[in-house]
Amino acid sequence: MVLVYVSILPSVITALWVLAWRGAQPLRWGALSGGAVVSVLCVVIGINTNGPPVAPSPGACRPALACFDPDPVFWMVAGLLGFACCFVLTVVTVAVELRRTRRASD
């Protein structure tokens, strides 16, 4: 279930990027820029979110985890995956546009 929550942002970014290829060039870059901004906001929300205090009960938590609230971690992971997705799609976009430019000049 956690994987579903974390993969929503990269899925939306990828879907918008694919749909943006039908439009003009600024639309592609706008989709990537918007995805990067939302990804950074997710990381910031994850850093600034303090979950409810979790009372340690005997046997409920492992000492390594120290009974922390995992919700901020999910925000940060979603943001980092979204940012990585934007980076990969930016590299692909640049490569495709360079290829198109070279073909047009030939």
Secondary structure, 3 states (H helix, E strand, C coil): CHHHHHHHHHHHHHHHHHHHCCCCHHHHHHHHHHHHHHHHHHHHHHHHCCCCCCCCCCCCCCCCCCCCCCHHHHHHHHHHHHHHHHHHHHHHHHHHHHHHHHHHHC
